[in-house]
Amino acid sequence: MKFKMSNEPLSIFAYSSLTDIVMLLLIFFLLTSQFVIQTGVKVKLPGSKTNEQSVPSKLVVTIAPGGTVFVLNEEIGMNQLTAKLESIKKNITDENLIINADKTVTIDIIIKVIDAAKSAGIDKFTLQTEREML
């Protein structure tokens, strides 16, 4: 049996293999990218070039743009903050307080939150930031 040999270049390009590769790359990048879903109060965090991943904590205080303070997604007055943090601290062993303050919030409100936390016996603080794009 004789086989026909041809040295002519292919006139048709098969796009199916290229489509498979693009689809696999898309799936790879979707699975390996970090999706951070922030639940609760939405604030626009200040940017930082040296942002590090913070350790999740049960002690989270969020300060909304108007200066409203939320503890564990529950709105609370500044005068009740110390008592609320004391009651939460009794139930957990984590000593780190994460402060999610909107970038428009004045430093005065943040200092009041830190003072209330120190009064509750919390000595470690983390100011949450977003990674700044270059």
MDTraj code that builds the backbone (N, CA, C; nanometers):
import mdtraj as md
import numpy as np

residues = "MET LYS PHE LYS MET SER ASN GLU PRO LEU SER ILE PHE ALA TYR SER SER LEU THR ASP ILE VAL MET LEU LEU LEU ILE PHE PHE LEU LEU THR SER GLN PHE VAL ILE GLN THR GLY VAL LYS VAL LYS LEU PRO GLY SER LYS THR ASN GLU GLN SER VAL PRO SER LYS LEU VAL VAL THR ILE ALA PRO GLY GLY THR VAL PHE VAL LEU ASN GLU GLU ILE GLY MET ASN GLN LEU THR ALA LYS LEU GLU SER ILE LYS LYS ASN ILE THR ASP GLU ASN LEU ILE ILE ASN ALA ASP LYS THR VAL THR ILE ASP ILE ILE ILE LYS VAL ILE ASP ALA ALA LYS SER ALA GLY ILE ASP LYS PHE THR LEU GLN THR GLU ARG GLU MET LEU".split()
xyz = np.array([
    [0.0831, -0.1142, 0.0000],
    [0.0000, 0.0000, 0.0000],
    [0.0900, 0.1236, 0.0000],
    [0.0558, 0.2190, -0.0853],
    [0.1331, 0.3412, -0.0964],
    [0.0596, 0.4547, -0.0266],
    [0.1335, 0.5293, 0.0547],
    [0.0784, 0.6475, 0.1217],
    [0.1174, 0.7695, 0.0427],
    [0.0259, 0.8619, 0.0366],
    [0.0525, 0.9839, -0.0364],
    [0.1273, 1.0800, 0.0556],
    [0.2421, 1.1247, 0.0154],
    [0.3241, 1.2183, 0.0915],
    [0.3086, 1.3561, 0.0295],
    [0.2901, 1.4545, 0.1163],
    [0.2740, 1.5900, 0.0675],
    [0.3619, 1.6834, 0.1486],
    [0.4340, 1.7685, 0.0813],
    [0.5197, 1.8656, 0.1484],
    [0.4587, 2.0057, 0.1476],
    [0.3324, 2.0146, 0.1152],
    [0.2663, 2.1435, 0.1096],
    [0.2295, 2.1896, 0.2508],
    [0.2395, 2.3206, 0.2769],
    [0.2007, 2.3706, 0.4101],
    [0.0496, 2.3617, 0.4299],
    [0.0078, 2.3516, 0.5546],
    [-0.1349, 2.3460, 0.5870],
    [-0.1997, 2.4798, 0.5555],
    [-0.3100, 2.4763, 0.4909],
    [-0.3793, 2.5994, 0.4562],
    [-0.4853, 2.6358, 0.5600],
    [-0.5140, 2.5441, 0.6525],
    [-0.6151, 2.5675, 0.7558],
    [-0.5464, 2.5588, 0.8923],
    [-0.5754, 2.6579, 0.9775],
    [-0.5201, 2.6568, 1.1132],
    [-0.6297, 2.6137, 1.2099],
    [-0.6014, 2.5183, 1.2956],
    [-0.6994, 2.4691, 1.3920],
    [-0.6950, 2.5557, 1.5180],
    [-0.8019, 2.6276, 1.5441],
    [-0.8087, 2.7166, 1.6590],
    [-0.8526, 2.6451, 1.7862],
    [-0.8915, 2.5227, 1.7767],
    [-0.9434, 2.4534, 1.8949],
    [-0.8362, 2.4366, 2.0023],
    [-0.7135, 2.4074, 1.9654],
    [-0.6088, 2.3913, 2.0663],
    [-0.5743, 2.5259, 2.1309],
    [-0.5757, 2.6324, 2.0528],
    [-0.5495, 2.7652, 2.1072],
    [-0.6607, 2.8069, 2.2032],
    [-0.7827, 2.7743, 2.1702],
    [-0.8966, 2.8046, 2.2568],
    [-0.8854, 2.7281, 2.3883],
    [-0.8445, 2.6043, 2.3847],
    [-0.8255, 2.5250, 2.5063],
    [-0.7199, 2.5871, 2.5971],
    [-0.6108, 2.6316, 2.5399],
    [-0.5028, 2.6912, 2.6186],
    [-0.5491, 2.8212, 2.6838],
    [-0.6188, 2.9037, 2.6094],
    [-0.6695, 3.0293, 2.6647],
    [-0.7689, 3.0019, 2.7764],
    [-0.8541, 2.9039, 2.7596],
    [-0.9509, 2.8696, 2.8629],
    [-0.8808, 2.8186, 2.9891],
    [-0.7794, 2.7362, 2.9743],
    [-0.7045, 2.6864, 3.0896],
    [-0.6323, 2.7995, 3.1622],
    [-0.5759, 2.8934, 3.0861],
    [-0.5111, 3.0079, 3.1495],
    [-0.6119, 3.0939, 3.2258],
    [-0.7276, 3.1135, 3.1696],
    [-0.8313, 3.1907, 3.2359],
    [-0.8728, 3.1241, 3.3674],
    [-0.8944, 2.9955, 3.3645],
    [-0.9310, 2.9216, 3.4859],
    [-0.8187, 2.9282, 3.5882],
    [-0.6949, 2.9142, 3.5440],
    [-0.5797, 2.9203, 3.6339],
    [-0.5740, 3.0543, 3.7055],
    [-0.5869, 3.1647, 3.6320],
    [-0.5773, 3.2961, 3.6931],
    [-0.6968, 3.3263, 3.7829],
    [-0.8126, 3.2772, 3.7491],
    [-0.9286, 3.2964, 3.8359],
    [-0.9139, 3.2207, 3.9678],
    [-0.8592, 3.1027, 3.9624],
    [-0.8442, 3.0226, 4.0836],
    [-0.7291, 3.0696, 4.1712],
    [-0.6247, 3.1232, 4.1110],
    [-0.5086, 3.1623, 4.1904],
    [-0.5143, 3.3067, 4.2385],
    [-0.6046, 3.3866, 4.1848],
    [-0.6147, 3.5247, 4.2329],
    [-0.6863, 3.5255, 4.3666],
    [-0.6579, 3.6271, 4.4463],
    [-0.7199, 3.6366, 4.5779],
    [-0.8492, 3.7143, 4.5690],
    [-0.9534, 3.6533, 4.6178],
    [-1.0811, 3.7208, 4.6270],
    [-1.1072, 3.7468, 4.7738],
    [-1.1083, 3.8734, 4.8131],
    [-1.1362, 3.9093, 4.9510],
    [-1.2753, 3.9683, 4.9550],
    [-1.3623, 3.8997, 5.0233],
    [-1.4994, 3.9458, 5.0353],
    [-1.5150, 4.0056, 5.1733],
    [-1.5395, 4.1352, 5.1772],
    [-1.5570, 4.2039, 5.3028],
    [-1.7054, 4.2100, 5.3333],
    [-1.7419, 4.1494, 5.4443],
    [-1.8812, 4.1525, 5.4844],
    [-1.9028, 4.2673, 5.5820],
    [-2.0247, 4.3105, 5.5937],
    [-2.0545, 4.4145, 5.6910],
    [-2.0499, 4.5532, 5.6313],
    [-1.9967, 4.6472, 5.7076],
    [-1.9948, 4.7876, 5.6705],
    [-1.8870, 4.8103, 5.5649],
    [-1.9248, 4.8771, 5.4566],
    [-1.8298, 4.9042, 5.3488],
    [-1.7603, 5.0367, 5.3745],
    [-1.6289, 5.0327, 5.3825],
    [-1.5492, 5.1535, 5.3993],
    [-1.4389, 5.1542, 5.2950],
    [-1.3945, 5.2715, 5.2579],
    [-1.2852, 5.2863, 5.1637],
    [-1.1584, 5.3037, 5.2461],
    [-1.0765, 5.1978, 5.2511],
    [-0.9577, 5.1976, 5.3352],
    [-0.8479, 5.2833, 5.2737],
    [-0.7628, 5.3410, 5.3578],
    [-0.6491, 5.4158, 5.3042],
    [-0.5492, 5.3228, 5.2378],
    [-0.4708, 5.3751, 5.1452],
    [-0.3737, 5.2939, 5.0717],
    [-0.2372, 5.2931, 5.1371],
    [-0.1631, 5.1858, 5.1138],
    [-0.0277, 5.1711, 5.1652],
    [0.0529, 5.0874, 5.0675],
    [0.1755, 5.1297, 5.0402],
    [0.2610, 5.0537, 4.9492],
    [0.3190, 4.9305, 5.0162],
    [0.3315, 4.9327, 5.1485],
    [0.3908, 4.8211, 5.2225],
    [0.2848, 4.7438, 5.2994],
    [0.1680, 4.7300, 5.2407],
    [0.0571, 4.6604, 5.3032],
    [0.0916, 4.5131, 5.3237],
    [0.0638, 4.4623, 5.4428],
    [0.0846, 4.3210, 5.4734],
    [-0.0494, 4.2576, 5.5059],
    [-0.0587, 4.1291, 5.4832],
    [-0.1807, 4.0550, 5.5143],
    [-0.1968, 4.0497, 5.6656],
    [-0.3103, 4.0938, 5.7164],
    [-0.3338, 4.0916, 5.8602],
    [-0.3941, 3.9575, 5.9007],
    [-0.3661, 3.9204, 6.0237],
    [-0.4198, 3.7967, 6.0784],
    [-0.5659, 3.8207, 6.1143],
    [-0.6576, 3.7343, 6.0696],
    [-0.7991, 3.7546, 6.1037],
    [-0.8192, 3.7582, 6.2550],
    [-0.9094, 3.8426, 6.2977],
    [-0.9342, 3.8601, 6.4400],
    [-1.0835, 3.8708, 6.4654],
    [-1.1235, 3.8351, 6.5849],
    [-1.2635, 3.8488, 6.6253],
    [-1.2930, 3.9917, 6.6712],
    [-1.1880, 4.0655, 6.7072],
    [-1.2035, 4.2034, 6.7517],
    [-1.1876, 4.2962, 6.6326],
    [-1.2984, 4.3400, 6.5754],
    [-1.2954, 4.4288, 6.4598],
    [-1.3839, 4.5499, 6.4883],
    [-1.3243, 4.6679, 6.4768],
    [-1.3989, 4.7926, 6.4904],
    [-1.3937, 4.8623, 6.3557],
    [-1.5103, 4.8979, 6.3030],
    [-1.5193, 4.9661, 6.1741],
    [-1.5708, 5.1074, 6.1981],
    [-1.5019, 5.2037, 6.1365],
    [-1.5432, 5.3432, 6.1482],
    [-1.5875, 5.3891, 6.0098],
    [-1.7160, 5.4184, 5.9957],
    [-1.7750, 5.4593, 5.8683],
    [-1.7373, 5.6051, 5.8380],
    [-1.7578, 5.6491, 5.7133],
    [-1.7187, 5.7851, 5.6747],
    [-1.7772, 5.8961, 5.7617],
    [-1.8949, 5.8800, 5.8138],
    [-1.9542, 5.9836, 5.8971],
    [-1.9050, 5.9831, 6.0407],
    [-1.8174, 5.8887, 6.0754],
    [-1.7681, 5.8770, 6.2121],
    [-1.8470, 5.7778, 6.2947],
    [-1.9413, 5.7077, 6.2332],
    [-2.0195, 5.6065, 6.3035],
    [-1.9308, 5.4854, 6.3312],
    [-1.9377, 5.4337, 6.4543],
    [-1.8524, 5.3214, 6.4951],
    [-1.9356, 5.1941, 6.4992],
    [-1.8793, 5.0884, 6.4393],
    [-1.9436, 4.9568, 6.4382],
    [-1.8493, 4.8560, 6.5032],
    [-1.9031, 4.7742, 6.5924],
    [-1.8274, 4.6638, 6.6519],
    [-1.8975, 4.5361, 6.6091],
    [-1.8267, 4.4508, 6.5366],
    [-1.8833, 4.3269, 6.4837],
    [-2.0127, 4.3541, 6.4070],
    [-2.0093, 4.4548, 6.3191],
    [-2.1190, 4.4944, 6.2315],
    [-2.2419, 4.5459, 6.3069],
    [-2.2246, 4.5843, 6.4320],
    [-2.3330, 4.6402, 6.5122],
    [-2.2977, 4.7841, 6.5477],
    [-2.3853, 4.8775, 6.5118],
    [-2.3585, 5.0189, 6.5404],
    [-2.3599, 5.0423, 6.6908],
    [-2.2608, 5.1178, 6.7358],
    [-2.2477, 5.1419, 6.8793],
    [-2.1982, 5.2847, 6.9001],
    [-2.2393, 5.3452, 7.0104],
    [-2.1946, 5.4801, 7.0436],
    [-2.0539, 5.4768, 7.1006],
    [-1.9846, 5.5881, 7.0885],
    [-1.8464, 5.5958, 7.1379],
    [-1.8403, 5.5762, 7.2891],
    [-1.9437, 5.6212, 7.3624],
    [-1.9435, 5.6060, 7.5082],
    [-1.9682, 5.4615, 7.5521],
    [-2.0213, 5.3769, 7.4646],
    [-2.0469, 5.2361, 7.4972],
    [-1.9372, 5.1436, 7.4450],
    [-1.8395, 5.1999, 7.3746],
    [-1.7383, 5.1182, 7.3075],
    [-1.6519, 5.0396, 7.4054],
    [-1.6079, 5.1011, 7.5134],
    [-1.5216, 5.0328, 7.6100],
    [-1.5919, 4.9117, 7.6697],
    [-1.7165, 4.9284, 7.7104],
    [-1.7914, 4.8171, 7.7704],
    [-1.8117, 4.7041, 7.6699],
    [-1.8408, 4.7393, 7.5446],
    [-1.8624, 4.6370, 7.4415],
    [-1.7333, 4.5593, 7.4154],
    [-1.6201, 4.6305, 7.4062],
    [-1.4919, 4.5626, 7.3823],
    [-1.4531, 4.4747, 7.5006],
    [-1.4825, 4.5192, 7.6228],
    [-1.4545, 4.4365, 7.7413],
    [-1.5348, 4.3069, 7.7380],
    [-1.6621, 4.3157, 7.7012],
    [-1.7463, 4.1957, 7.6980],
    [-1.7021, 4.0992, 7.5874],
    [-1.6584, 4.1526, 7.4744],
    [-1.6104, 4.0653, 7.3662],
    [-1.4771, 4.0018, 7.4045],
    [-1.3910, 4.0792, 7.4703],
    [-1.2573, 4.0306, 7.5062],
    [-1.2646, 3.9144, 7.6055],
    [-1.3675, 3.9113, 7.6894],
    [-1.3823, 3.8025, 7.7862],
    [-1.4031, 3.6689, 7.7169],
    [-1.4677, 3.6690, 7.6008],
    [-1.5049, 3.5452, 7.5330],
    [-1.3995, 3.4941, 7.4355],
    [-1.2981, 3.5743, 7.4038],
    [-1.1979, 3.5312, 7.3058],
    [-1.0587, 3.5472, 7.3641],
    [-0.9652, 3.4765, 7.3037],
    [-0.8265, 3.4840, 7.3494],
    [-0.7420, 3.5774, 7.2629],
    [-0.7974, 3.6204, 7.1508],
    [-0.7242, 3.7076, 7.0592],
    [-0.7099, 3.8463, 7.1203],
    [-0.5892, 3.8997, 7.1194],
    [-0.5628, 4.0301, 7.1797],
    [-0.5444, 4.1404, 7.0766],
    [-0.5594, 4.1106, 6.9477],
    [-0.5338, 4.2085, 6.8423],
    [-0.6647, 4.2724, 6.7969],
    [-0.6697, 4.4053, 6.8011],
    [-0.7861, 4.4794, 6.7557],
    [-0.7584, 4.5312, 6.6153],
    [-0.8446, 4.4966, 6.5215],
    [-0.8316, 4.5455, 6.3843],
    [-0.9267, 4.6641, 6.3681],
    [-0.8700, 4.7770, 6.3252],
    [-0.9489, 4.8985, 6.3053],
    [-0.9620, 4.9231, 6.1564],
    [-1.0846, 4.9127, 6.1060],
    [-1.1152, 4.9434, 5.9657],
    [-1.1726, 5.0840, 5.9618],
    [-1.0886, 5.1817, 5.9378],
    [-1.1339, 5.3205, 5.9344],
    [-1.1352, 5.3701, 5.7915],
    [-1.2447, 5.4344, 5.7523],
    [-1.2529, 5.4947, 5.6209],
    [-1.1445, 5.6009, 5.6078],
    [-1.0961, 5.6207, 5.4857],
    [-0.9861, 5.7151, 5.4672],
    [-1.0266, 5.8601, 5.4907],
    [-1.1565, 5.8892, 5.4964],
    [-1.2006, 6.0257, 5.5226],
    [-1.2203, 6.0543, 5.6712],
    [-1.2079, 5.9526, 5.7551],
    [-1.2282, 5.9683, 5.8987],
    [-1.1091, 6.0434, 5.9584],
    [-1.1376, 6.1348, 6.0487],
    [-1.0296, 6.2104, 6.1125],
    [-0.9545, 6.1235, 6.2128],
    [-0.8296, 6.1617, 6.2361],
    [-0.7448, 6.0852, 6.3276],
    [-0.7989, 6.0937, 6.4709],
    [-0.8735, 6.1979, 6.5012],
    [-0.9310, 6.2162, 6.6343],
    [-1.0229, 6.1000, 6.6713],
    [-1.1053, 6.0566, 6.5791],
    [-1.1983, 5.9453, 6.6059],
    [-1.1209, 5.8151, 6.6237],
    [-1.0171, 5.7957, 6.5435],
    [-0.9355, 5.6742, 6.5559],
    [-0.8668, 5.6706, 6.6920],
    [-0.8157, 5.7841, 6.7372],
    [-0.7503, 5.7913, 6.8687],
    [-0.8511, 5.7614, 6.9797],
    [-0.9747, 5.8088, 6.9658],
    [-1.0777, 5.7783, 7.0661],
    [-1.1072, 5.6284, 7.0717],
    [-1.1077, 5.5625, 6.9549],
    [-1.1297, 5.4175, 6.9511],
    [-1.0132, 5.3451, 7.0180],
    [-0.8904, 5.3896, 6.9907],
    [-0.7732, 5.3272, 7.0529],
    [-0.7752, 5.3490, 7.2044],
    [-0.8129, 5.4680, 7.2502],
    [-0.8232, 5.4936, 7.3947],
    [-0.9275, 5.4038, 7.4599],
    [-1.0415, 5.3866, 7.3933],
    [-1.1459, 5.2989, 7.4474],
    [-1.0970, 5.1549, 7.4547],
    [-1.0209, 5.1134, 7.3541],
    [-0.9685, 4.9759, 7.3543],
    [-0.8646, 4.9573, 7.4643],
    [-0.7795, 5.0572, 7.4843],
    [-0.6805, 5.0478, 7.5925],
    [-0.7500, 5.0426, 7.7278],
    [-0.8594, 5.1157, 7.7425],
    [-0.9362, 5.1101, 7.8669],
    [-0.9975, 4.9721, 7.8881],
    [-1.0252, 4.9028, 7.7769],
    [-1.0818, 4.7670, 7.7851],
    [-0.9730, 4.6616, 7.8045],
    [-0.8467, 4.7023, 7.8036],
    [-0.7365, 4.6087, 7.8264],
    [-0.6775, 4.5503, 7.7000],
    [-0.7005, 4.6129, 7.5869],
    [-0.6458, 4.5658, 7.4589],
    [-0.5248, 4.6523, 7.4252],
    [-0.4104, 4.5884, 7.4030],
    [-0.2869, 4.6640, 7.3789],
    [-0.2342, 4.6535, 7.2367],
    [-0.2855, 4.5602, 7.1564],
    [-0.2381, 4.5440, 7.0187],
    [-0.3427, 4.5975, 6.9219],
    [-0.2946, 4.6753, 6.8230],
    [-0.3844, 4.7358, 6.7247],
    [-0.3300, 4.7153, 6.5852],
    [-0.4195, 4.6993, 6.4904],
    [-0.3832, 4.6934, 6.3489],
    [-0.4758, 4.7869, 6.2737],
    [-0.4183, 4.8834, 6.2025],
    [-0.4980, 4.9710, 6.1173],
    [-0.5027, 4.9061, 5.9790],
    [-0.6199, 4.8656, 5.9389],
    [-0.6378, 4.7955, 5.8112],
    [-0.6187, 4.8930, 5.6950],
    [-0.5413, 4.8516, 5.5946],
    [-0.5191, 4.9321, 5.4745],
    [-0.5357, 4.8455, 5.3509],
    [-0.5433, 4.9109, 5.2363],
    [-0.5454, 4.8413, 5.1079],
    [-0.4098, 4.8602, 5.0406],
    [-0.3712, 4.7636, 4.9596],
    [-0.2458, 4.7759, 4.8862],
    [-0.2628, 4.8800, 4.7774],
    [-0.1714, 4.9749, 4.7770],
    [-0.1734, 5.0832, 4.6787],
    [-0.1103, 5.0339, 4.5498],
    [-0.1773, 5.0565, 4.4396],
    [-0.1230, 5.0176, 4.3083],
    [-0.0235, 5.1236, 4.2633],
    [0.0833, 5.0781, 4.2025],
    [0.1861, 5.1717, 4.1562],
    [0.1464, 5.2425, 4.0302],
])
top = md.Topology()
chain = top.add_chain()
for i, resn in enumerate(residues, 1):
    res = top.add_residue(resn, chain, resSeq=i)
    for name in ("N", "CA", "C"):
        top.add_atom(name, md.element.get_by_symbol(name[0]), res)
traj = md.Trajectory(xyz[None], top)
